[in-house]
Amino acid sequence: MAQITVRDLMAESGVAFGTSGARGTVIAMTDRVCYGYTRGFLSYLAGLGEFPAGGRIALAGDLRPSTPRILAACARAVRDSGGVPVFCGYVPTPALALYSFAQGIPSLMVTGSHIPADRNGIKFYRPHGEVLKEDEAGMSAQLVDLPSFTFTAEGMLAEAEVLPPVTDVETAYVQRYIDHFGAGALGGKRIGIYQHSAVGRDILARIVRELGAEAVLLGRSETFIPVDTEAIRDEDVILARDWASQGAFDAIISTDGDSDRPLLADETGIWMRGDVLGILSAARVGAAAVVTPVSSNTALELSGLFPRCRRTRIGSPYVIAAMSEERTTPGEVVCGYEANGGFLLGSDIPGADGTTTTALPTRDAVLPILLVLTVPGSSVSAQLASLPQRVTFSDRIKAFAPELGEKLFGMLQAGSAEQQLALQTDLFGASAGEASTIDATDGIRTTFASGEIIHLRRSGNAPELRCYTEADSEARAVTLNREALTSVKAALGLSHAES
């Protein structure tokens, strides 16, 4: 019987906690590693009194090829820890969360979200909320058993684990939106649904149809496509515009791989940025306090729509923690959103016909899409035009090695505040002008005298450098982003790096 702490297992395998759960390459995420993570999670919960002997644990997954294998390893870990796995099928992450919160049981979702299929991950939930950063530290310290006879030399299960029959969580998730908006809320609309390989692709179509719209299915794929709602692929931009030109849609909608992040295109097929969708959604629920990461569009504050706006580090655990702190006045609506569009409802809100829609403090893709599509007499493009015209854009340098990150951020953070501003001006001045302020909440976010913003940050989910830019027009935000990445590559000697 081998014993190891989760922290040492992380170091041994290279599978570490990112911005949202554990992530790693499929090769590194052996059954042994996934089993160890799950046992560490359950051991931590047992210490909190949240996982009793014989307790149920809900499991679900996305549609990437490695997910069934990893789910089996997690189910074995649940059984070996004295628990009962409840398999909820291949469903959206928020559908799993809605079920597990209602049941008051822990859960885990096997998903790599938007990252390529050669990677995957596990997202953990306590009985009433996401695992937060302090919980990750507690999990990492757990000493877990890894029975040698359970695994092959390659770290795979020696005996097959059969998942239990599927427990239906889809029906309650669909009904949540029928109840909130009311049957017929989308009556007369024609909605294109870009299905690709999203786990919630059929559920999304079902919801749209049950709300009275015509749903036209587009782009379904049986091969996993890594659709990133924060860095939309050029091919998806082209697809949406082509579909819109041919289909006379009121909107085109989609989600990322585990269907917790939305994509919404207007009637012309132009994808709306997730942080703008978050502002419109927060206004629709009457939010008194809105929490969002530092990378989101500053139209939030400029709009003047919300009494309180709060910025955090990037990642839903930080948003959720801040939302909890903002819930100080009974009856006030608190919500959050991320630049990728995931909307987090921190308070109960009224629905149609006197119903109450309960809080769901985890990323959800369906609610923000429907909040915008059900505005009476207003197109998606008209709602966008009603906000201050600040536009964000994001891109990345892929295969960005950790040592490159150390070099870049060491350079950007060297010296006094004045020296750092001077360096930013030297590096980006030809594009953005003089640097005026630097925010180091998460990465390096620089505002220039022109009002334009360049934000550099290492991804917590993949070996990438993320670049976020903000300007007064889409064309300018895109140009600024490309020029910023070109400057970074030149400074690091990476003029031919992939982006």
N, C-alpha and C positions, 0 to 999 in steps of 0.2 A: 504494500500500500504506500504509494508516494504521496507526500504532502508538500504543498507549495502555496505561497501567498499569491493572491491575484496580481499584486504589484510585480512580483518576480515573473509570473506567467506573462504579463504584459511585456516586460523587458526581454524575456526569452523569445517571444513570438513576434514582437513588433506590432501587435494588435493593441491599440491604445484607445482611450476615451477621446473623442473629438468634440465638436460643438453640440452633438446630439447623439449620445450613446457610443458604443464601442465600434470602431471601424478598422478594416484591414483588407489586405488582398485575400482572395479566395484560397490561395495556396497557404497563406499564413493562418487562416481561420480553419484549422483542422477541427475535427470533432472533439479532440481532447481540449483544445483551447476554448471552444464554445461551451463545452461541458463545464470547464473550470470557471468561466465567467458566470455561468448560470448558478452554479453552486455557491459562488461567492455572493451573488445577489441574494439568494435565498438565505444564506447564513447571516448576512447583514440584516435582512428583514426579520429573521427569527429573533435576533438580538433586540429588535425594536418592538417585538410582540406582534408583528404583522404577518407572520407565517407560522401558524400552529401546525402541529403534527396532523397529517391528513388534509392540510389546506389545499385549496384549488389554485392553480396558476393558469391564466389564459394565455394562449399562444396564437400568433397569426404570422403571415408572411406576405412578401410581394412576389412578383412573377419572374425574378431573375433565376437562372438555372441552378445556382447553388443553394437557393433558399430551402427546398425540401430536405436536403441533407442536414443543414444546420438546424432546422426545426427538430429533426429527429434526435440530434445530439442534445438539444436543450430539453426535449421531453424526457430523455433518459436521465438527465441531471435532476429534473423535477422528481421523478420516481425514486431515484437513489437518495434524494434528500428527504424522502417521506411524504412527498406531495402528490397531488393528482393533476396531471396535465389536462387542460380543457382546450381542445383544438378548435379555433374559430375560423379556420380556412384561410383562403387567400383574399384578404379584404383590406380596405384602407386603414391606415394607422389610426385615424380618429374614430373609426367604427369600433375597433378593438378597445380603444380608451373609453369610449362611451359605455360599452358593455362592462368593462372591468370596474370602472368607477361606480356604476349603478349596483354592481354585485358586491363592491367593497373588497375585491381581491386583487392581488398583484397580477401583472401581465408583462409580456415581452413581445416585441415585434421584430422579426428578422427582416431587415431591409437595409439596402445601401442607398435608399432614396434616389437621388438623381445621378449618382456616380456610376462609372462604367461597370459592366457585368463582371469584370475580372476582380471586382471588389464587392464586399458586402458588409453588413453590420448587424448589431443587436441594440434595440432601444428598449430601455427598462422603465417600468411604471410601478410605483408603490400603489397601494389600494385606492388612493384618492388623488394621485397626481404624478407628474413626471419625476423621475430621479433627477435631483439637482446636483450641482457641483459638490456640495458638502457630502451628499450621499455617495458620489463616485469615490471620494476619498475614503469613506467608510467601507465601501465594497473592496477597494484596492488593498485594504489592510487584512482582509479575511484570509485565514488559513484553510485551504480546501483539500479534500481527498481526491486523488486521481488514481483510482485502482488500475494497476498495470494490466491486469487480465481483461479490462474493459476495452482496451485499445490495441490496435496493431502497431507494428514498429513505425508505421507512417502516421500514427496519431488518429486513425479512423476507428469507428466502432467495430469491435470484433464480431458482434452479433447485431443483426438488423433490429432497429426500433420501429415499431409500427405506430403511427399516430392514431389517436382515437377518432371515432366518427365526428363529423363537423357539427359544432354547435352554432346555430344561426344567430349571427349578430347583425346581419345586413338589414333585416326587416325593421328593427328598432331605429337604425341609423337613417334609413329612408323616411320612416314615419316622422322623425324629428323635424324634417324640413317640410313635409306635407302639413303637419300641425302648425308649424310656425308661420308659413306663408299662406296657407289655405289652398284647397284644390282650385285649380283654374287661375292661379296667380300669374302664370306665364301664358295664358290663353291668347291665341293669335300670333304668337312669336314662332319664328323658325330658327332653330339653334343648331349650328354645326358642332359636332363633338369629335375632337381629334383624339382618337383612342390610343394610338401607338401601343405601348406595352404597359400602360398604367394599370395597377391592380384594381382601381375603382372605375375602370372604363365603362363597364356594363351597369354598375350602380348609378353612375352619373347620368347615363341615358335613361335609366328607369325613373330617377327623380324628376328629370326634365319633362318626361312624358306624363308622369302622374300629376305634375303641376299644369298640364294642359298645353304644352308647347309641342311643335313638330320637331323631333330629334333626327338629324341627318348624321349618320355615322361616317367618319372620315379616317383614313390612314391607319387602320388597324394593323398591327404587326405581331407575329408570333415569335419574332426575335427581339430580345431586349434592346430598347433604345434609351440611352441616358439623356432624357430631356431635363434640362436644368432651367427652372423658371427664373433664375437670377442671371443667367448668362445664356440667353436664348440662341440656339444654333441658327446659322444663316439659312440652312435648308428649311427650318421651321418658319422663319420669317417669310420665305418665298412661298411655302405651302399655304400659309394662311391667306396671303394676298391673292394667290391663284384661286383658292376655294371661294373667297369672298367675291371675286370678280365673276365667278361662274354660278354662284348659288343663291344670291339674294338673301343672305342671312341677317338676322338682327344682331347676332354675335356668334363667335366661335369660342368654344371653351375646352379646357383640358386640365390635366394635373401632371405632377411629376410621378415617378415610379411608384411610390407608396401612397399616392393620392392624398397628401396632407398639405400640398402647396398648389395654388391655383394658377392657371393661365387663362386670361380673358382677352379676346381680340374684339375690337369694335366692328361695326357693320362694313368697314372697308378692309378688314383683315389685319389691322395694325394691333400688335400685342400691347396691352397696357402693362406698365411696370408694376411690380408687386407692391412697392411702397405707396404708389398712388392709389392702387386698389384698396390698400389698407386705410388710407385717409377717408375715402368715400364710404367704406364699410363702417368705420368708427362713427362717422357722422350719422349714418342711417340708424345705428343702435342708440344714438343719443349719449355718447360717451362723455363723462365728466373728466376722466383721466385716461390718457392714452400712453402706452409704453411701447417703445420701439428701439432697436439698436442704433448706434451712432451712425451707421452707414446709410440709413434711410433718408429719403428726400426731405429737405427743409421746408417744403410746402406745408408740412404738418404745422409748424409754428406760424408760418406766414399766413396761413388760412384764417387764423383767429377763431376757429370753430370750437376749440376745446379749452376749458379752464386750466387744465394741467397737462403738460406734455413732459415725458421723462425719457431720457436716453440711457441705454445700457451697452454692455459689451455684446458682441454678436453671438447668437445661440439662444434657443428657446428657454433653456434653464435660467438664463439671466433675465429674460423678459418675464417669465413666470414669477421669479422671486420678487422682482420689482412690482408686478401687478398685485401680489399679496400685500406688499407694504402700502400700496395706494388705496386698498380697500378699507377706508377709515370711516366713511359716512354711510349709514344704511340707506338703501335706495339708489345710491349713485351707481352708474354703470362704469365699470372699469374694463378696458380691453387692451389688447396688444397686437402687434403685427410685426412681421419681419420683411426685409427688403425682397425676399423671395416670394412674398405674398401670403404666407401662412398666417391665418388670423386666429387669435386666441381670445376666447370669450371668458372673462373673469367674473362675470356677474350673471344672475338670472335676468332675462329680458321678457317683456310681454310678446306673445305671438297672436295669431289670428283667433277670433272668436273666443277671447278670454283665456286662451292657453298660456302656459308659461314655458319658455325655452330655457332649460337649465344651463348653467355655466359649463364650459368645456375648456379648461385651461391647458390645452395642447393645440398644436397647429391643426387647422382645418381648412380644406380647400373649397368645400361646397358652400358654406355660409357666405363668404365674401362675394362669390360669383352671383349667388341668388339675390343678395342685398342690392347689387347694382342692376341686375336684370329686371327686378320688380319695381323700380322707380316709375311711377305713373307718368306717361307722356314724355319721357326723356330718354334719348338714345345714349348709348355708351359713350360716344364721342362728345356729346353735349355735356355729360357729367364731367368728363375729363377737362373740357374747356372752362368749366366753372371754377377750377382751382387755380391758385397762383402758378404761373408757367415756369416751374423749375423742373428740369428733366435730369434723371439719373441714368447712368449706363454702367455696366460692369463687364469686364473681360478678365482674362487670366493668362499667366504663363504656366503651361503644363510642365510636368516632370521637373519641378523646381526643387532641387535638392536642399536638405536642411542646412548644409554649410553655406549655400548661397543666401538663404534667409538670414543666417547669422551675419554674414558679410554685409548684406544690404542694410539691415536694421541697426547693426553696429555703427555703420557709417552715418545713417540718418539721425541717430540719437547721440552722436559724439559731441562733446563740447557744451557750451552754454546755450541758453535759449536763443540768444541773438545769433550765435554761430550756426545753430540748426536752421534758423530762418534763412540765413544767408546761403547755406548749402541748398536748401529747397529752391531758393531763387535761382541759384546757379544751375541746378539740375533741371528745373521745369520753367524757368523764367521766360524762355523763348516762346513757350506755349501759353502760359497762364499769367505772366507778369510777376510782380513782387509778392513774396509770401508774407502774410500778415499774422496768422495764428496757427498753432499746431495743437491738435487734440490727440493724446496718446491713450485714450480709453481702450482702444482695441486696434492695434497696429498704429500707423501714422496717418492721421487725417489732417490735411493742410488746406486752409482757406486762404485764398489770394486776394489782393486788393481789388481785383476785378469782380470778386464775389464767387468766382469759380472754385471748385473743390476737387482735390485729388487725394484719394484714400488708398493706401497700400496696406495689405494684410496677408499673412500666411494663412492658408485654409486650414481648418481644424479637421477636415474630412478626407483630404487627398493631398499629395505632394504638389501643391500649386501655389502660385502667388496671385492673389486676387487684387484687382485694381477697380475701384469705384470712382466715377467722376460725376460731377453735377455742374450744370450750366443752365442758361436761359432757353436753350433750344436742343432738340434731339441731335441735330446735325453737329452742333458744337460739343455736346457731351460725348458723342462718339469720336469726333476728331481729337478732343482733348485726351480721351482714354488711350487712343492709339499712339498719340505723341508721347504720353506719359510712359507707356510700356516700352516704346522705342528708346526713350531716355534711360530707363532702368536697365534694359538689355545692354545698351552701350556702356553704362557705368560698370556693369558686371562682366563685360566682354562676352555677351551672349547675343550678338546681333542676329544669329541664325536660330535662336531658340524658338520652340514651337509655342504658339499662342492661339 
